[in-house]
Amino acid sequence: MPTARHTFAHLCAAVTAALPVLLVAPAAAAAPYEPPPPTAVGGGRLGLPGVQVDPLAGAPALPGDLTGQSWIVSDATSGEVLAANNPHLKLPPASTLKILFADTVLPKFDRNLVHRVADEEILGIGAGSSLVGIKENLDYRVEDLWRGVFLSSGNDAVHVLAHMNGGVQQTVGEMQARADALQARDTRVISPDGYDMDGQVSSAYDLTLFARAGLRNPDFRMYCATRDAMFPGAVDKNTGQRGSFGIANTDRLLGKYPGLIGVKNGTTTNAGSTFVGAAERNGRTLLVTVMHPASYQKVYDETAALLDWGFAAADKVRPVGRLVDELPPGSEPTGQAGGAAGVPAPPPHPSPTATAPATPVAAPVAASRGTGPGLGGWLAVALAVAAGGYGALVVHRRRRAAG
């Protein structure tokens, strides 16, 4: 008959054999709980790659041969997104970022205010920038400066207005804050004029938010729809009289596409061509943004084609997303469109604590994060099991001997 010492040895051997299972099993079962990712701003489909459209019976097909890396068609009034292609793709925005600049700075200064330009206000402008032709030590009305921004895409006009606003860096910070308030989470502002800078990006979705907000301002709407104007020039040394010269809007659709309100175009080396256009037809206003198509001219051709499609398809497609509303002061971003009254929707998903798994899964999760017994703990458990077995055996034998 085996002795108690032999039995204890067998127990220890059994525990030693089972120890790898005890140590490995909890780790294998421990997949840390991760809450579902938040919904893309404006709706989940807008975060999916590729073209998103939901046609009903009789809906026209989308234009063929669209080359834009990112584009979006939306209703400016309802905020419904009719179709989109990679609308949250982060790309260099070029001068379409001036839309956000105008959203931020335009309401601050009376259009008739006169400002004398200092030398430093037109220094530090990127090489190759588009300029309207501002000269130092001359007076300009604010409305002239804004025409320089919208028609000529003048980076010099942007810099003068930025200095009037407290400086370039302060303006950049205010632009970023404005983007955040509009829930434009794809946008990072480095320069106020959209000049190519490392890390400066936006998206077709965000640029559409900026344009929608800007069009609510009558002055913004007036400037972006202006086809040509006279701009103050230099002072004639012989006569002492100040001259002027004509400037024309570089938006190639303005005056050509029926019902076009305008908004803003842009072209840089990194961004290629970008365009944000708004047009009105039969009481409906549509917004189209196209980023980085195959060529400069295609940005206009594809915008016009998407506007045509949008007007034809407006009542024959289900929206694939929405343009979110501006946040009330002090509110946290929701990433979802507001309701009919402009009230922000609830958060896109419940908090992790509300959706966490029940208790049976919680214990191995803790072990996987280093808060469980660990190696020493499991060894202690094994030895306790062995000792307990040995003690039980001894008690049993003593009882038999006593009986």
Buried (B, 14 or more C-beta within 10 A) or exposed (E): EEEEEEBBBEBBEBBEEEBEEBBEEBEEBBEEEEEEEBBBBBBBBBBBEEEBBEBEEEBBEBEEEBBBBBBBBBBBEBBBBBBBBBBBBBBBBBBBBBBBBBBBBBEEBEBEEEBEBEEEBBEEBBEEBBBBBBEEEBEBBBBBBBBBBBBBBBBBBBBBBBBBBEEBEEBBBBBBEBBEBBBBBBBBBBBBBBBBBEEBBBBBBBBBBBBBBBBEBEBBBBBBBBEEBEBBEEBEEEEEEEEEEEBEBBBBBBBEBEBBBBBBBBBBEBBBBBBBBBBBBEEBBBBBBBBBBBEEEBBBBBBBBBBBBBBEBBEEBEBBBBBBBBBEEEEEBBBBBBEEEEEBBEBBBEEEEEEBEEEEEEBBBBBBEEEBBEEEEBBEBBEEBBEEBBEEBEEEEEEEEEE
